[in-house]
Amino acid sequence: MEGETYEGVFSDGSKLSIEHISHHPPISYFYLDSDKFILYGYYEYKAKTSSNFNSITIDYAGPNTIIIKNNN
């Protein structure tokens, strides 16, 4: 389901936004803004099951960008 969102504020004032932007393939975009840095990017989630289906491993891949703020 596209458009599922989460927004939150941490105790230090950092703001986090996450949106599930695609169902097939599953992709989530994130944006974190703090006093010291900004972190954003997206992840595509990939699941693998064992040969006997007793376990599942979830991996994710995608670009991340970090911008360090100059707080003079």
C-alpha positions as CSV (number, residue, x, y, z in Angstrom):
1,M,0.0,0.0,0.0
2,E,1.7,3.1,-1.2
3,G,1.5,6.3,0.9
4,E,1.9,4.7,4.3
5,T,3.7,7.3,6.5
6,Y,5.3,7.7,9.9
7,E,6.5,11.0,11.4
8,G,8.1,11.4,14.7
9,V,10.2,13.8,16.8
10,F,12.9,12.6,19.1
11,S,13.6,14.1,22.6
12,D,16.6,16.1,21.1
13,G,14.3,17.7,18.6
14,S,15.4,15.6,15.6
15,K,12.5,15.0,13.1
16,L,12.0,11.7,11.3
17,S,9.7,11.0,8.3
18,I,9.3,7.7,6.6
19,E,7.0,6.8,3.7
20,H,6.4,3.5,2.1
21,I,6.5,4.6,-1.6
22,S,6.1,1.2,-3.4
23,H,4.5,-2.1,-2.6
24,H,6.0,-4.2,-5.5
25,P,9.0,-4.0,-5.0
26,P,8.7,-2.8,-1.3
27,I,10.5,0.5,-1.0
28,S,10.6,3.0,1.9
29,Y,12.0,6.5,1.7
30,F,13.3,8.2,4.9
31,Y,14.4,11.7,6.0
32,L,16.0,12.5,9.3
33,D,16.8,16.1,10.2
34,S,18.8,16.9,13.4
35,D,20.8,19.8,14.7
36,K,24.0,18.2,13.5
37,F,23.1,16.4,10.3
38,I,20.5,15.4,7.7
39,L,20.2,11.8,6.7
40,Y,18.0,10.7,3.8
41,G,17.6,8.0,1.2
42,Y,15.5,4.9,0.5
43,Y,15.6,1.1,1.0
44,E,14.3,-1.7,-1.2
45,Y,13.6,-4.7,1.0
46,K,14.4,-8.2,-0.2
47,A,13.4,-11.4,1.6
48,K,15.0,-14.9,1.2
49,T,13.7,-18.1,2.7
50,S,15.8,-21.1,3.6
51,S,15.4,-24.2,1.4
52,N,13.1,-25.8,4.0
53,F,11.2,-22.6,4.7
54,N,12.2,-22.7,8.4
55,S,13.7,-19.2,8.4
56,I,13.6,-16.0,6.5
57,T,16.3,-13.3,6.0
58,I,15.4,-9.8,5.1
59,D,18.0,-7.6,3.4
60,Y,17.8,-4.1,2.2
61,A,19.7,-1.9,-0.3
62,G,19.6,1.6,-1.4
63,P,21.4,4.9,-1.4
64,N,22.0,7.0,1.8
65,T,23.0,10.6,1.9
66,I,24.4,12.4,5.0
67,I,24.8,16.1,5.1
68,I,26.9,17.4,8.0
69,K,25.7,20.8,9.2
70,N,28.2,23.5,10.1
71,N,26.9,24.8,13.4
72,N,29.1,27.9,14.1
